[in-house]
Amino acid sequence: MEKEFDLIVFGATGFTGRLVAEYLTTTYGAQVRWAMAGRNAAKLAEVRSLIGAPESIPLITVDAGDAASLAALVARTKVVITTVGPYQLYGEALIRACAQAGTDYVDLCGEPGWMAHMIPQLDAPARQSGARIVFSCGFDSIPFDLGVLFLQEQSMQRFGKPMQRVHGLVRVMKGQMSGGTLASALATIERMGRDPELARTMVNPFALTPGFKGPKQPGSGAASYDDWASSWTGPFVMAAINTKNIHRTNALRAHAWGSDFIYDERMMTGDGEKGLRRAKALARSTRVQNILLAFAPTRALLRRFALPKPGEGPDKNAREAGRYDLLFIGETADGQRLRVCVKGDRDPGYGSTCKMISEAALCLAQDLDKTAGGVWTPGSLMGNALIQRLEKNAGLTFAIEA
């Protein structure tokens, strides 16, 4: 049966949701059948006017905690885009409704504890209904997940074998972390205080691959020198989620990169003494942040002064001035190496993320008609189809480096 909409943007009155709605308006206009959903009809109408969307774009009032209204909502569309986080606090009713109804779902979740909890519960009903549930369709983890996939496919073409080990390296990241990412981190830390098992999940690189545990993975938070990149490196804040998604992609692709695949993700700081100092400073600041975030008063101060208020975020000039540059270096089991890069033309947390999640949703709605339901990753389900969309529309490039 034909659905009324291709997409519904759930949380369109939030800052990131508004950017998603604006991107759909300016990039696709009437080519896509979509609607905006949120709790407040007046605010939805205000956002629709603010972004210059036509009044013909439907506005749907729905509460994230009302299961009946969510079931009615998801029945009307092929795909739901949700930007309403932290997902561990506000996301469960919607994702369950999608899994039951056979409606595709994409989010910006960077909360591996919640994802590890939900995957075993959602996978069977989603397979039965045909719903394709895809977590982490923003900066965490699309450029990293698809970057490794692109590298592996280039390796197969050149060498006839996959990369057994990959280093993911952040060369440039200009732009601020989204408020949603910080809010999710704070919610996760608070849950860890109540649930010791969550702490083990957070440090387990295979937490999203139920029933499989691969080889020991690199995990040092100290400064270290990367001989492959000729650069000092320090810990990267998003490695904990990206690494888990990349291992899940490999598992869902029947371990096409090998059951002994190793992935390491770090921030480059440069060569020489200056690079070493930067790497040490990064490692030290990461340790200090982790210690401070363990204290409730620190979290309260961050919520009061650091988190953007609802509907707030960096202005257009700041979003457009941002960019990122990621390097992936791989080595086959017999020592052959290859380098690829992934670059994005906007700040990662907002400007690029709103484009990535939109294109992921459209990939599901328009490009992938016959794939199976279940809980997927962007790389395992959408792969090259999404890479092509991102390069065509979203300002990302994927390229081999000499």
N, C-alpha and C positions, 0 to 999 in steps of 0.2 A: 504494500500500500504506500502511495506517495506521501511523503511528509510535507507539512505546511512550510517548513523552513529548512534551509541547508544548515544554518548555524543559529544558535542563540548564545549571546554573550551574557553570562551570569555574573553579576557584580559590576555592571557597566557604570555605576555612579562612583566607584572607587577610582583612584588615580590611574592605575594600570589598566583597569577595565575600560576607562574612558579612552586611553590611548589605543587600545585594541579596536574600539568602536570607530575612532577617528581614522585609523589605518584602513579598516574595511570600507569606510565612506569614501576616502580619497583615492584608494587604489582600485576598488571594484565597483563602486556606485551601485547601479541596478543589476549588475551581472550576477550578484549573489542574493539569495533570499535569506534575510537574516533579521533578527529582532534583538532588542535590548531588554534585559531582565534585572530586577533589583527589588528592594523592599519598599521604596518610596516612589510613587508615581510622579510627584512633582519634581523630584530630583532627576528622575529619568528624563522627563521632558526638558528640564534645564540643560542636561548634558547633551541631549539630541540637538538642541538649538545651538549650544556652544561649539560643537564640532562641525556644524554646518550640514548635518544629516537631514534629508527630507522628512517632512511630517508623515510620509507614508511608511517610514520605518516603525514597526509596531513596538509598543512598550508593554511589558508584562510585569505585573506586580506579584512577587512571590517571596516567601520567607524561607531562609535556609533551614529552619528547623521544622517546617511543616511538611511531613512526608506526603500527604495527599496532594497538596498543591505542587510539590516537586514531581510527583508521578505524572500529573497532568501536563506539567511543563515539558518534561523530557519526551513525552509521547508525541509532541508536535514537531520535533526536529530530528535531523540526521545526526548532528553533532552538537554537544554542549562545550563551550569554552568557559571555564570558571577561573576567575582571578581572586576568589574569596578565600583568603587564608587568615591565619594558619589553618591548614587543612585538617590537622589533628583536632582542632577545636570546632571548625565550622563545615568540614567537607564530607563527613561520612554519609549523611542522609542523601545528598545529591549523587554521590558516586554509586551508592547502592541502588538508587532509583534507575540510573543509567544501566547498570549491570542487569537488572531485572527486566527492563523494557527493551533491551537490544539497541540502545542508543549509544553512539560513539561519544567518547569523553576525552578531553585534553585539559591539563592543568599546568601550573607552574611549581609543582611540589618539589621542594628540596628537603623533605623531612623523612629520612630513610627509616626511622623507627616506625612511623605511621605506615609507610609504604610496606615495610616488612610484615607488619601486623595485618594489613588489608589484602595483600596479594593472595594468600591461601584462602581467604574468605570469598574473594571476588572472582577468582579465575574460573572456577567451575560454573557458576551461574552466568558469567559473561560468555563462556564458550557455548553454553546451551542456548542463550538468547541471541548470540551473534554480536554482542556489544564489544567494541574494541576500546579498551581502557588504556590510555597512554599517559603516564605520569611525566613530569619534568620536561615540559616542552618550551622552556625559556633558555636563558643563558646557562642555567643548570637544567638539562645537561646536553642540549642539542649540539652546540659546536664541538664538544668533546666526544660525545657518542658518535656523531657522524664523521668527525675528524679521524677517529680510529678506524671506523668502517671504510672511509675513503683510502686511508693508508693501506689497509689490508687488501682491498680490491686491487690497488695499484701493485702491491707485492705479488698477488696471484698472477697478474698479467705479465709482470716482468720476470719473476723467478719461479712461478708455478707452485709456490708454497706461501703460507702465511708468515707474518712476523710473530715469532715466539715471545718477544719482549718488546714493549713500547714505552717510551718516555713521552708523556704529555707535558709541555712546558709553556707557561704563560710568558710571552715576551713583552707584551704591552697590554695594559688594561686601564684605559682612561675613562673615568666615569664612576659614579658612586654605586654602592650596593643598594638595592631596592629596600624600602621600608618593610616590604613583605618578607624579604629574606631575613632581616634582623628580627622581626616579630616571630618568625618560625623558629629561629635559633633560640630565642628566649623561651618560647613555649617548650621546646625540646629539652632545654637545660632544666626547666622546672619539673618536667615529667621524669627526668633521670633521677631527681632527688626522691621521687616516690616509687620508682621502678628500676631496681638495679639491673634487671635484664636488658633494659634499653641501653645502658652504658656498654654492655657487651655487643649489642647490635651495632652501635655507632662505630666501633673499632673493627668490626668484622667486614672485610671487603666482599665477602660472599653472602652478606645478609639478605640479598634480594634473589638468591638462587636456591630456593628450598630444596634440600636433599643433595646438594652438591657443595663440596669444599675443595678448592683447588690448592695449588702450592702456596707456600708462604710468600706474601707480597711485601714490597718495601713499605716502610711506615714511619720512618724517623722524622721527628719534628725539628731536628737540628739542621744547621747549615751544612751543605755537602756540595762537592764539586762534581759536575756532570761532564765526564770526558767526551761523551758523544756530542754535546752542544758547546764544549769549551767555555763553560760558564759556571759560576757559583749559583746555587739555588737555595731557596728557603721554602717553608711550608706554604701551601696555597689553601685558602679557607674553604673552597668548594670541593676539594679533592675527596672529602669523605662521601659526598653524594655522587659525584661524577664517576668515581672508581666503581662503586656498587652498580650503577646503571650500565657501565661498560661491560662488566662481568656478566650481568644479566643478558645483555645483547648477545654476547658470545654463547651463553647457555641456550638462549632461545633459537639461535642459529645452529643448534646441534653441535656446539663447540667446534665450529668451522676453523677457529684460530688455535685449536688444540686445548685439551683439558689441562695443559701445563702453562697456559698463557699467563704472562706477568705484565702488570701495568703500574706505572709510577707517575704521579702527577705533581708538579712543583712549579714554583715561580722563579724565573730567571732573574738574577741580579747583576750579571756582568762578570767579566774576567778580572784577574789581578786583585790587588789589595782592596781597591774600592769595592769590587764585587763581593769580596769576602766580608767586608764590614757591613755592607747592605744585607747580605744573607744572614749574618749573625744578628743584626738588628731586627730583621723580620722574624727570625726564630724566637728572639727574646720577647718581642711585642706579642707574638702569638701566645706564648706561655703566660705572659702577664694578663692578656685578655681572658684566657681560659680560667685563670685563678679568680679574676675580678667578677666574671660572669657567674661564678658559683655562689656569689653572695646576693641574697635577695635585695638589699638596699641598692646595689649597683644596677640590678635589673630594673628596679623601680625608677631610678634616675634616667636610665636609657629610655624607658617608656615615656617619661615625662618630657625629656629634652631632645632625644635623638630620633625617635620615631616620627615620621611625617604624620600630621593630622590627616584624617580621612579626606581624600580628594586633593591632597597636596603632594608635591614632588618637584624635581628639577624643572626649570623652564625649558622652552623649546631650544634656545641657543645652547644651553648646557647639554641637552640630550644630543643635539646634532654635532657638538664639538667632540663628543666621546668616540672611542673606537677600541678595538682589541685585535690582538695578533697572537695566534696560538701556533706553536710548532710541535709536530709529532715526529719523533725519530724511532724507527723500528729496526729490529735485527732478527733475521731468520735463525733457525737452529744451527745452521752451518756458517753463520757470520756475515751474511749479506745485509747491507743496510740501505735504508731509504728514508727520505725526509719529505714531509708534506706540511703545508701551512693552511690554516683557516683564519680568515680575517673578516671582521664586521665593521660597518661604517657608522655605527651609532653607539652611545653609551650602552654597556651591556645590560644593566639592570632594568632599564625602561625602554629606551628608543629601539634597541635591537630585539629585546624580548617580546615587545608587543607585536613585532612583525613575525617573529619565529612562531609564536603560538597560533597566530592567525593562519599562517601558511600550513602549519601542521594540521589544523582543523580542516582547511580546504583540501588538503591532500587526502584526508579520510573521506570527505564528502564527495570529491570529484574524481580522484585518481585510483582508488583502491576498492573496486567493487566486489571482489571475490575472496578477500582474505578472511581468515577465521577469527572468531571472537576470542577474547581472553585478555589478560593483562600483559601489555607489551611495553617495549621501549621504542623511542623514535627510530633508532638504528635497526632494530630487529624487524619492525613492521613496515616502515615507510622508506628507509634506505635511500637509494638513488633517486626515487621519485621526489622525495623531500629535498634532497640536495639540489636537484634541478630547479625546483620552485624557489628555494632560498637564493640561488644565484640569479635567477631571472627577476625576482621581485623584491627581495628583502635585504639586498646590500651585502650578502656574504659571498666570499670566494673560497674555493677549494683548489689548491694547486700543488704540484710537485716542486720541490726546491732542489737546486743543484747541490 
